[in-house]
Amino acid sequence: MLLTAGLASAKYFLRHTSRKNSVTQTRRNISQHYDLSNDFFSLFLDKTMTYSCGIFKREDECLEESQIRKLNLLIYKAKVERDHHVLEIGSGWGGLAIQVVKQTGRKYTGITLSEEQLKFAHGKVKEAGLEDHITFLLCDYRQIPARKYDRIISCEMIEHVGHEYLDAFFTCCESHLAQDGIFVLQAITMPDELYEEYIRSPGFIKEYIFPGGSLPSLSRITSVSASARLCIEHLENINGDQYYLTLRSWRDNLMANKDEILALGFDDKFIRVWEYYFIYCAAGFRTRTLGDYQVVFSRPGNNKLALA
């Protein structure tokens, strides 16, 4: 029995280490999660198809309102103006793209590695009549065409970068940021005291939900961003209850639409795994084990950061 358990542990560890996020492996990792089915994701996300923490004013507030508030806060912190070109790293299903352009009328470029997300986002942009303002690219952050952007926003994509590639990620962001640009990051974090053990260990989320996933710690973000010549201008810890409420809403929607999910071809085991994923993560935020930070970066000496 001990031998069997040891072999199982070794199998999971080897699979964990084999999923490290090279350009090729990252595309596989992303596809395994995000290309499941747009119809499936639409059955638990809100109408904006935003797959990150909402910001609620009240516990009984609807999920869509909380997500629009979060999108607006990211845009506000980025200080997007009418002459800016915005880059989003991890554009998802296009919710932030549409919100940015509707508010500012400016140019937006977003990147994703999910073909299903790209297909959905193109459809939403066409439906909104914003094709002249919004461009989506199917590419890795390490393959973004060379140019500068006035603003960069990345909302809960850094969790797919991996510990070994965080330096490369921040170097990439710095290289694409205009001289007086602003970079706004939203990141789920692991506590510093747990980080070293966490990055070495496989676990439920890495094995069953996000292959190649790895939460950074706040200290790691601070260190690698400084090495990339970026300085932190503003830091906000989104209350853990915000993600608890978001995950609770996703779980409730998942279970309310169980029959529709089964009709898509998924089975009961799949639904149980996803329900556990939402409950497991909700507990992490409710107990303040996990954090969720919005961080505003710029370069030293940027005199265009005066409060609006």
PyMOL commands that set and color helices and strands:
alter all, ss='L'
color gray80, all
select helices_A, chain A and resi 2-18+23-34+38-42+63-78+95-104+115-128+141-143+158-160+163-176+192-200+204-209+218-227+240-256+258-263+268-286
alter helices_A, ss='H'
color red, helices_A
select strands_A, chain A and resi 85-89+107-112+134-138+149-155+177-189+231-237+291-298
alter strands_A, ss='S'
color yellow, strands_A
deselect
rebuild
show_as cartoon
